[in-house]
Protein backbone atom coordinates (compact mmCIF):
# COMPACT_ATOMS: atom_id res chain seq x y z
CA UNK A 1 0.00 0.00 0.00
CA UNK A 2 1.39 3.35 -1.06
CA UNK A 3 2.03 5.74 1.78
CA UNK A 4 0.14 9.03 1.47
CA UNK A 5 1.46 12.52 2.05
CA UNK A 6 0.67 14.24 5.34
CA UNK A 7 -1.06 17.53 4.54
CA UNK A 8 -1.41 20.35 7.04
CA UNK A 9 -3.15 23.67 6.39
CA UNK A 10 -2.18 26.62 8.57
CA UNK A 11 -3.57 30.14 8.84
CA UNK A 12 -1.75 32.74 6.79
CA UNK A 13 -0.99 34.86 9.87
CA UNK A 14 1.36 32.19 11.22
CA UNK A 15 3.94 33.27 8.63
CA UNK A 16 4.52 36.36 10.77
CA UNK A 17 6.26 34.22 13.42
CA UNK A 18 9.14 32.87 11.28
CA UNK A 19 9.55 36.26 9.61
CA UNK A 20 9.70 37.92 13.02
CA UNK A 21 12.17 35.32 14.24
CA UNK A 22 14.43 35.92 11.23
CA UNK A 23 14.27 39.67 11.79
CA UNK A 24 15.09 39.21 15.49
CA UNK A 25 18.01 36.94 14.58
CA UNK A 26 19.31 39.52 12.12
CA UNK A 27 19.08 42.31 14.70
CA UNK A 28 20.76 40.12 17.33
CA UNK A 29 23.66 39.30 14.99
CA UNK A 30 24.06 42.96 14.09
CA UNK A 31 24.07 44.12 17.70
CA UNK A 32 26.27 41.25 18.85
CA UNK A 33 28.80 41.92 16.10
CA UNK A 34 28.91 45.60 16.99
CA UNK A 35 28.99 45.47 20.79
CA UNK A 36 30.33 42.05 21.80
CA UNK A 37 32.94 41.20 19.18
CA UNK A 38 36.21 43.08 19.55
CA UNK A 39 37.22 45.07 16.52
CA UNK A 40 40.39 44.34 14.62
CA UNK A 41 43.08 46.92 15.28
CA UNK A 42 43.07 49.66 12.66
CA UNK A 43 46.06 51.85 11.93
CA UNK A 44 44.73 55.33 11.36
CA UNK A 45 46.13 57.93 8.98
CA UNK A 46 47.93 55.24 7.00
CA UNK A 47 47.34 54.13 3.43
CA UNK A 48 46.71 50.37 3.28
CA UNK A 49 49.53 48.40 1.71
CA UNK A 50 47.89 46.76 -1.28
CA UNK A 51 51.06 44.79 -1.99
CA UNK A 52 50.41 42.56 1.04
CA UNK A 53 47.35 40.25 0.78
CA UNK A 54 45.34 39.69 3.95
CA UNK A 55 44.40 36.03 3.64
CA UNK A 56 47.23 34.90 5.90
CA UNK A 57 47.15 37.90 8.26
CA UNK A 58 46.59 35.53 11.21
CA UNK A 59 49.67 33.43 10.40
CA UNK A 60 51.75 34.93 13.19
CA UNK A 61 49.75 33.41 16.05
CA UNK A 62 50.36 30.39 18.25
CA UNK A 63 47.68 27.75 18.41
CA UNK A 64 46.74 24.15 17.69
CA UNK A 65 46.69 24.96 13.95
CA UNK A 66 49.62 27.39 13.71
CA UNK A 67 52.10 24.77 14.95
CA UNK A 68 50.79 22.08 12.61
CA UNK A 69 52.75 20.85 9.60
CA UNK A 70 50.91 22.39 6.58
CA UNK A 71 51.12 19.20 4.53
CA UNK A 72 49.36 17.09 7.16
CA UNK A 73 46.98 19.93 7.99
CA UNK A 74 45.82 20.31 4.38
CA UNK A 75 45.42 16.56 3.88
CA UNK A 76 43.53 15.93 7.13
CA UNK A 77 41.21 18.95 6.92
CA UNK A 78 40.38 18.44 3.25
CA UNK A 79 39.58 14.79 4.03
CA UNK A 80 37.29 15.94 6.85
CA UNK A 81 35.59 18.38 4.46
CA UNK A 82 34.88 15.61 1.97
CA UNK A 83 33.45 13.47 4.76
CA UNK A 84 31.26 16.36 5.94
CA UNK A 85 30.02 16.94 2.38
CA UNK A 86 29.04 13.24 2.13
CA UNK A 87 26.74 13.25 5.19
CA UNK A 88 23.06 12.48 4.62
CA UNK A 89 21.53 13.10 8.05
CA UNK A 90 21.07 16.52 9.61
CA UNK A 91 22.15 15.60 13.20
CA UNK A 92 25.58 14.39 12.04
CA UNK A 93 25.94 17.44 9.77
CA UNK A 94 25.28 19.59 12.84
CA UNK A 95 28.00 17.64 14.66
CA UNK A 96 30.41 18.46 11.81
CA UNK A 97 29.36 22.11 12.05
CA UNK A 98 30.05 22.06 15.78
CA UNK A 99 33.57 20.67 15.22
CA UNK A 100 34.24 23.34 12.61
CA UNK A 101 32.94 26.07 14.92
CA UNK A 102 35.15 24.83 17.76
CA UNK A 103 38.17 25.04 15.45
CA UNK A 104 37.81 28.84 15.30
CA UNK A 105 38.66 29.52 18.97
CA UNK A 106 41.19 26.65 18.86
CA UNK A 107 42.99 28.49 16.04
CA UNK A 108 42.71 31.83 17.88
CA UNK A 109 41.34 33.55 14.80
CA UNK A 110 39.42 36.79 15.00
CA UNK A 111 35.70 36.08 14.66
CA UNK A 112 35.14 38.79 12.05
CA UNK A 113 36.85 36.74 9.35
CA UNK A 114 34.75 33.53 9.52
CA UNK A 115 31.60 35.57 10.15
CA UNK A 116 32.32 37.65 7.06
CA UNK A 117 32.78 34.44 5.07
CA UNK A 118 29.43 33.12 6.29
CA UNK A 119 27.71 36.45 5.65
CA UNK A 120 28.85 36.33 2.03
CA UNK A 121 27.28 32.87 1.69
CA UNK A 122 23.92 33.78 3.24
CA UNK A 123 22.17 35.08 0.06
CA UNK A 124 23.18 31.99 -1.91
CA UNK A 125 22.18 29.53 0.81
CA UNK A 126 18.90 31.36 1.46
CA UNK A 127 17.79 30.48 -2.08
CA UNK A 128 17.95 26.78 -1.17
CA UNK A 129 15.71 27.34 1.86
CA UNK A 130 13.15 29.13 -0.30
CA UNK A 131 13.28 27.17 -3.57
CA UNK A 132 13.76 23.55 -2.49
CA UNK A 133 10.63 23.27 -0.27
CA UNK A 134 8.58 24.44 -3.27
CA UNK A 135 10.25 22.33 -5.98
CA UNK A 136 11.20 18.97 -4.43
CA UNK A 137 8.96 16.22 -5.87
CA UNK A 138 6.42 14.95 -3.38
CA UNK A 139 6.73 11.37 -2.12
CA UNK A 140 4.77 9.19 0.22
CA UNK A 141 5.13 10.23 3.85
CA UNK A 142 6.19 13.80 3.09
CA UNK A 143 4.81 16.58 5.25
CA UNK A 144 3.07 19.09 2.96
CA UNK A 145 2.23 22.44 4.53
CA UNK A 146 -0.18 24.89 2.90
CA UNK A 147 -1.55 28.23 4.06
CA UNK A 148 -5.06 29.58 3.80
CA UNK A 149 -5.63 31.80 0.75
CA UNK A 150 -2.29 30.53 -0.64
CA UNK A 151 -3.12 26.88 -1.26
CA UNK A 152 -1.22 26.89 -4.56
CA UNK A 153 2.01 27.14 -2.52
CA UNK A 154 2.82 23.72 -1.09
CA UNK A 155 5.83 23.59 1.21
CA UNK A 156 7.47 20.18 1.34
CA UNK A 157 9.01 19.44 4.73
CA UNK A 158 11.47 17.01 3.17
CA UNK A 159 12.64 19.72 0.77
CA UNK A 160 13.22 22.10 3.64
CA UNK A 161 15.20 19.41 5.48
CA UNK A 162 17.39 18.83 2.41
CA UNK A 163 17.96 22.57 2.02
CA UNK A 164 18.87 22.88 5.69
CA UNK A 165 21.27 19.95 5.33
CA UNK A 166 23.03 21.68 2.42
CA UNK A 167 23.29 24.93 4.39
CA UNK A 168 24.73 23.21 7.46
CA UNK A 169 27.33 21.26 5.47
CA UNK A 170 28.36 24.35 3.49
CA UNK A 171 28.73 26.35 6.71
CA UNK A 172 30.84 23.60 8.30
CA UNK A 173 33.21 23.56 5.33
CA UNK A 174 33.39 27.37 5.14
CA UNK A 175 34.22 27.71 8.83
CA UNK A 176 37.04 25.20 8.51
CA UNK A 177 38.61 27.08 5.60
CA UNK A 178 39.87 29.86 7.86
CA UNK A 179 41.86 27.62 10.27
CA UNK A 180 43.21 25.66 7.29
CA UNK A 181 44.48 28.60 5.22
CA UNK A 182 44.92 31.59 7.53
CA UNK A 183 47.12 29.93 10.16
CA UNK A 184 50.24 29.67 7.98
CA UNK A 185 51.99 32.02 5.53
CA UNK A 186 50.35 31.59 2.15
CA UNK A 187 53.63 30.80 0.30
CA UNK A 188 54.24 28.05 2.84
CA UNK A 189 50.75 26.65 2.22
CA UNK A 190 51.33 26.69 -1.54
CA UNK A 191 54.67 24.92 -1.15
CA UNK A 192 52.92 22.34 1.01
CA UNK A 193 50.52 21.76 -1.89
CA UNK A 194 53.51 21.29 -4.19
CA UNK A 195 54.98 18.73 -1.78
CA UNK A 196 51.64 16.91 -1.93
CA UNK A 197 52.19 16.43 -5.68
CA UNK A 198 49.86 19.20 -6.85
CA UNK A 199 51.17 20.30 -10.29
CA UNK A 200 53.80 23.00 -9.94
CA UNK A 201 52.16 25.22 -12.55
CA UNK A 202 48.87 25.13 -10.63
CA UNK A 203 50.66 26.11 -7.41
CA UNK A 204 52.35 29.06 -9.15
CA UNK A 205 49.02 30.21 -10.60
CA UNK A 206 47.42 30.09 -7.16
CA UNK A 207 50.27 32.02 -5.59
CA UNK A 208 50.38 34.73 -8.27
CA UNK A 209 46.60 35.07 -8.40
CA UNK A 210 46.44 35.53 -4.63
CA UNK A 211 49.37 37.94 -4.77
CA UNK A 212 47.99 40.27 -7.46
CA UNK A 213 44.21 40.03 -7.16
CA UNK A 214 44.38 42.65 -4.40
CA UNK A 215 46.46 44.94 -6.60
CA UNK A 216 43.90 44.72 -9.41
CA UNK A 217 41.12 45.29 -6.90
CA UNK A 218 42.84 48.49 -5.79
CA UNK A 219 43.24 49.54 -9.42
CA UNK A 220 39.51 48.99 -10.05
CA UNK A 221 38.63 51.04 -6.97
CA UNK A 222 40.82 53.91 -8.17
CA UNK A 223 39.16 53.86 -11.60
CA UNK A 224 35.70 53.74 -10.02
CA UNK A 225 36.49 56.74 -7.80
CA UNK A 226 37.72 58.63 -10.85
CA UNK A 227 34.48 57.87 -12.72
CA UNK A 228 32.37 59.07 -9.79
CA UNK A 229 34.45 62.23 -9.49
CA UNK A 230 33.60 62.94 -13.13
CA UNK A 231 29.89 62.63 -12.45
CA UNK A 232 29.20 59.02 -13.44
CA UNK A 233 26.18 57.43 -11.79
CA UNK A 234 24.79 53.99 -12.56
CA UNK A 235 21.46 54.16 -14.37
CA UNK A 236 19.35 51.86 -16.52
CA UNK A 237 20.53 53.27 -19.83
CA UNK A 238 22.73 52.50 -22.81
CA UNK A 239 25.16 55.19 -21.68
CA UNK A 240 25.75 53.32 -18.41
CA UNK A 241 26.35 50.07 -20.29
CA UNK A 242 28.76 51.82 -22.66
CA UNK A 243 30.67 53.38 -19.76
CA UNK A 244 30.87 50.08 -17.87
CA UNK A 245 32.12 48.37 -21.03
CA UNK A 246 34.87 50.98 -21.37
CA UNK A 247 35.68 50.51 -17.68
CA UNK A 248 36.10 46.75 -18.06
CA UNK A 249 38.13 47.15 -21.23
CA UNK A 250 40.46 49.67 -19.62
CA UNK A 251 40.85 47.43 -16.56
CA UNK A 252 41.74 44.52 -18.85
CA UNK A 253 44.33 46.61 -20.71
CA UNK A 254 45.91 47.88 -17.49
CA UNK A 255 45.95 44.37 -16.07
CA UNK A 256 47.66 43.04 -19.21
CA UNK A 257 50.28 45.80 -19.07
CA UNK A 258 50.98 45.16 -15.40
CA UNK A 259 51.22 41.40 -16.02
CA UNK A 260 53.78 42.00 -18.79
CA UNK A 261 55.89 44.23 -16.54
CA UNK A 262 55.74 41.72 -13.68
CA UNK A 263 56.78 38.85 -15.96
CA UNK A 264 59.70 40.86 -17.33
CA UNK A 265 60.79 41.75 -13.80
CA UNK A 266 60.64 38.08 -12.80
CA UNK A 267 62.76 37.07 -15.79
CA UNK A 268 65.27 39.79 -14.93
CA UNK A 269 65.61 38.31 -11.45
CA UNK A 270 66.37 34.83 -12.74
CA UNK A 271 62.91 33.24 -12.97
CA UNK A 272 63.15 30.02 -14.99
CA UNK A 273 59.62 28.64 -14.63
CA UNK A 274 59.72 27.62 -10.97
CA UNK A 275 59.99 29.51 -7.73
CA UNK A 276 62.84 28.59 -5.39
CA UNK A 277 61.67 26.39 -2.53
CA UNK A 278 63.47 27.46 0.61
CA UNK A 279 60.95 26.16 3.13
CA UNK A 280 61.78 22.83 4.74
CA UNK A 281 59.02 20.76 6.32
CA UNK A 282 59.53 18.37 9.19
CA UNK A 283 56.59 16.41 10.55
CA UNK A 284 56.58 15.73 14.28
CA UNK A 285 54.60 13.10 16.17
CA UNK A 286 52.16 15.77 17.35
CA UNK A 287 51.40 16.70 13.74
CA UNK A 288 50.46 13.11 12.93
CA UNK A 289 48.26 12.91 16.04
CA UNK A 290 46.37 16.04 14.99
CA UNK A 291 45.91 14.64 11.51
CA UNK A 292 44.66 11.31 12.83
CA UNK A 293 42.17 13.16 15.03
CA UNK A 294 40.53 14.94 12.09
CA UNK A 295 40.65 11.86 9.87
CA UNK A 296 39.06 9.78 12.65
CA UNK A 297 36.46 12.50 13.23
CA UNK A 298 35.52 12.51 9.54
CA UNK A 299 35.35 8.72 9.30
CA UNK A 300 33.42 8.51 12.59
CA UNK A 301 30.79 10.98 11.38
CA UNK A 302 30.54 9.19 8.03
CA UNK A 303 30.09 5.73 9.57
CA UNK A 304 27.61 7.03 12.16
CA UNK A 305 25.69 8.72 9.36
CA UNK A 306 25.42 5.45 7.46
CA UNK A 307 24.72 3.10 10.37
CA UNK A 308 22.79 5.13 12.97
CA UNK A 309 19.21 5.82 11.95
CA UNK A 310 17.26 8.91 13.00
CA UNK A 311 13.55 8.20 12.50
CA UNK A 312 12.69 11.89 12.70
CA UNK A 313 15.15 12.79 9.90
CA UNK A 314 14.90 9.71 7.71
Secondary structure, 3 states (H helix, E strand, C coil): CCCCCEEEEECHHHHHHHHHHHHHHHHHHHHHHHHCCCCCCCCCCCCCCCCCCCCCCCCCCCCCCCCCCHHHHHHHHHHHHHHHHCCCCHHHHHHHHHHHHHHHHHHCCCHHHHHHHHHHHHHHHHHHHHHHHHHCCCCCCCEEEEECCEEEEEEEHHHHHHHHHHHHHHHHHHHHHHHHHCCCCHHHHHHHHHHCCCCHHHHHHHHHHHHHHHHHHHHHHHHHHHHHHCCCCCCCCHHHHHHHHHHHHHHHHHHHHHHHHHHHHHHHCCCCCCCCCCCCCCCCHHHHHHHHHHHHHHHHHHHHHHHCCCCCCC
